Amino acid sequence: MISTEELVDTIRGQVLLGESMKEHTTLKIGGSADFFVDPLDRDDLCRVVALFEAHGLPYRLIGRGSNLLVHDEGVRGAVIVTSRALGEYRVRKNVLTSGAGVPLPAIAEKTFSLSLSGLEMLQGIPGTVGGAVAANAGAHGQEISDVVSWVEILDRGKPQVIPRDEMAFGYRYCSLEGRVILGVGMKLERLSDAGHNERDRLRREALQRRIVSQPLSWPNAGSVFRNPRPEENPSGLSAGQMIDACGLKGVRRGGAAISECHANIIINRGKAKAADVMELIGMTREHVRKMFGISLELELKLLGFEKTCC
Ligand SMILES: Cc1cc2nc3c(=O)[nH]c(=O)nc-3n(C[C@H](O)[C@H](O)[C@H](O)COP(=O)(O)OP(=O)(O)OC[C@H]3O[C@@H](n4cnc5c(N)ncnc54)[C@H](O)[C@@H]3O)c2cc1C
């Protein structure tokens, strides 16, 4: 086990012991992390990862916790937050080089204001660039993988640039998931004035649609389940439409509920536990399996449920 002294001596950033993960996830659920580490910069983050790897102890990078359900008993090992350490970006011509901790809404807005297209439809996704790449986040016909040219990861203590053709992306899938993502290079498309106006209209419509179709005033973590693969889904319905067809909107377990306005979103009504959310997940899967013969897969990432993490 790493002693607190060793950790504090190693890093220049902040180390919190027993920090509640409620404060670091959009669902506002979860017990405490043994070590919650907020490194000062990239070198600092690499040092913390190296220290945990040297001790064979679990750690997990998180961005804004917008796709996470954390166990009520918390997380063993370290949770390392990227916002500060990997929070810088640079735009040169149509190339964006972004740290993994940069907020996606901010960078989507910034690049679009420079008449660069490729991220504008992702502006409503409240995560970081690293979290978005790890899950190949997407919305309204755009996925982050559409513009990724390279990803920089930390491999056995050394930064390594992986070119696009050496990684695979799919629907909410990236072959680099589970690796430490430090930064991303993206090639965006320069828009003409007319093109910018047209994309701006679509972008605003998409943001507006989120406001009416998502329970934005309740803590949530976006879609809970992935949409089923088309080849296994003769109904053609989305996960949300299936859950709705089962009549599950508004169903509650403890402090958690299936949203009334979006059946694929679970909200925290105030004092929800991860166990409440897991109960809803199990119950929903059971209903959908019975009605559609489909086993829904989680889009939500779990933290603290495994014995060891990445
Ligand atoms: C209201 C709302 C709307 C949403 N809408 C969408 C949507 O339209 N489309 C969509 O795809 N998603 C959506 N999401 C889900 C979520 O915002 C995205 O998945 C986002 O990309 C997660 O980023 P994050 O930084 O919050 O990741 P986190 O939740 O912090 O982490 C998610 C996973 O990524 C890993 N990870 C994070 N950073 C790194 C890193 N630097 N290196 C390696 N692994 C890392 C974590 O370990 C974890 O496994 C929505 C969420 C909410 C709350």
PDBQT file of the ligand as one rigid body, heavy atoms in Angstrom, charges set to zero:
ROOT
HETATM    1  C1  LIG A 401     -27.000  15.308 -19.493  1.00  0.00    +0.000 C 
HETATM    2  C2  LIG A 401     -26.036  14.363 -20.199  1.00  0.00    +0.000 A 
HETATM    3  C3  LIG A 401     -26.101  14.216 -21.578  1.00  0.00    +0.000 A 
HETATM    4  C4  LIG A 401     -25.230  13.352 -22.247  1.00  0.00    +0.000 A 
HETATM    5  N1  LIG A 401     -25.330  13.235 -23.596  1.00  0.00    +0.000 NA
HETATM    6  C5  LIG A 401     -24.495  12.399 -24.251  1.00  0.00    +0.000 A 
HETATM    7  C6  LIG A 401     -24.569  12.269 -25.672  1.00  0.00    +0.000 A 
HETATM    8  O1  LIG A 401     -25.369  12.904 -26.343  1.00  0.00    +0.000 OA
HETATM    9  N2  LIG A 401     -23.702  11.417 -26.275  1.00  0.00    +0.000 N 
HETATM   10  C7  LIG A 401     -22.774  10.717 -25.584  1.00  0.00    +0.000 A 
HETATM   11  O2  LIG A 401     -21.994   9.974 -26.202  1.00  0.00    +0.000 OA
HETATM   12  N3  LIG A 401     -22.685  10.816 -24.236  1.00  0.00    +0.000 NA
HETATM   13  C8  LIG A 401     -23.507  11.635 -23.562  1.00  0.00    +0.000 A 
HETATM   14  N4  LIG A 401     -23.411  11.749 -22.184  1.00  0.00    +0.000 N 
HETATM   15  C9  LIG A 401     -22.453  10.900 -21.439  1.00  0.00    +0.000 C 
HETATM   16  C10 LIG A 401     -21.087  11.552 -21.144  1.00  0.00    +0.000 C 
HETATM   17  O3  LIG A 401     -21.188  12.967 -21.063  1.00  0.00    +0.000 OA
HETATM   18  C11 LIG A 401     -20.051  11.177 -22.188  1.00  0.00    +0.000 C 
HETATM   19  O4  LIG A 401     -19.854   9.783 -22.218  1.00  0.00    +0.000 OA
HETATM   20  C12 LIG A 401     -18.701  11.863 -21.913  1.00  0.00    +0.000 C 
HETATM   21  O5  LIG A 401     -17.867  11.672 -23.025  1.00  0.00    +0.000 OA
HETATM   22  C13 LIG A 401     -18.012  11.351 -20.644  1.00  0.00    +0.000 C 
HETATM   23  O6  LIG A 401     -16.897  12.191 -20.388  1.00  0.00    +0.000 OA
HETATM   24  P1  LIG A 401     -16.369  12.420 -18.901  1.00  0.00    +0.000 P 
HETATM   25  O7  LIG A 401     -15.148  13.260 -18.992  1.00  0.00    +0.000 OA
HETATM   26  O8  LIG A 401     -17.452  12.924 -18.028  1.00  0.00    +0.000 OA
HETATM   27  O9  LIG A 401     -15.982  10.937 -18.514  1.00  0.00    +0.000 OA
HETATM   28  P2  LIG A 401     -16.166  10.260 -17.074  1.00  0.00    +0.000 P 
HETATM   29  O10 LIG A 401     -17.610  10.072 -16.813  1.00  0.00    +0.000 OA
HETATM   30  O11 LIG A 401     -15.361  10.980 -16.069  1.00  0.00    +0.000 OA
HETATM   31  O12 LIG A 401     -15.507   8.836 -17.351  1.00  0.00    +0.000 OA
HETATM   32  C14 LIG A 401     -16.152   7.950 -18.247  1.00  0.00    +0.000 C 
HETATM   33  C15 LIG A 401     -15.170   6.838 -18.613  1.00  0.00    +0.000 C 
HETATM   34  O13 LIG A 401     -14.094   7.388 -19.361  1.00  0.00    +0.000 OA
HETATM   35  C16 LIG A 401     -12.856   7.090 -18.717  1.00  0.00    +0.000 C 
HETATM   36  N5  LIG A 401     -11.980   8.245 -18.898  1.00  0.00    +0.000 N 
HETATM   37  C17 LIG A 401     -12.253   9.553 -18.660  1.00  0.00    +0.000 A 
HETATM   38  N6  LIG A 401     -11.165  10.296 -18.947  1.00  0.00    +0.000 NA
HETATM   39  C18 LIG A 401     -10.190   9.447 -19.357  1.00  0.00    +0.000 A 
HETATM   40  C19 LIG A 401      -8.831   9.612 -19.788  1.00  0.00    +0.000 A 
HETATM   41  N7  LIG A 401      -8.251  10.805 -19.880  1.00  0.00    +0.000 N 
HETATM   42  N8  LIG A 401      -8.139   8.500 -20.110  1.00  0.00    +0.000 NA
HETATM   43  C20 LIG A 401      -8.712   7.276 -20.045  1.00  0.00    +0.000 A 
HETATM   44  N9  LIG A 401      -9.980   7.052 -19.652  1.00  0.00    +0.000 NA
HETATM   45  C21 LIG A 401     -10.716   8.136 -19.312  1.00  0.00    +0.000 A 
HETATM   46  C22 LIG A 401     -13.209   6.850 -17.249  1.00  0.00    +0.000 C 
HETATM   47  O14 LIG A 401     -12.249   6.036 -16.613  1.00  0.00    +0.000 OA
HETATM   48  C23 LIG A 401     -14.564   6.163 -17.391  1.00  0.00    +0.000 C 
HETATM   49  O15 LIG A 401     -14.395   4.797 -17.688  1.00  0.00    +0.000 OA
HETATM   50  C24 LIG A 401     -24.281  12.609 -21.505  1.00  0.00    +0.000 A 
HETATM   51  C25 LIG A 401     -24.215  12.776 -20.109  1.00  0.00    +0.000 A 
HETATM   52  C26 LIG A 401     -25.075  13.632 -19.459  1.00  0.00    +0.000 A 
HETATM   53  C27 LIG A 401     -24.990  13.805 -17.964  1.00  0.00    +0.000 C 
ENDROOT
TORSDOF 0
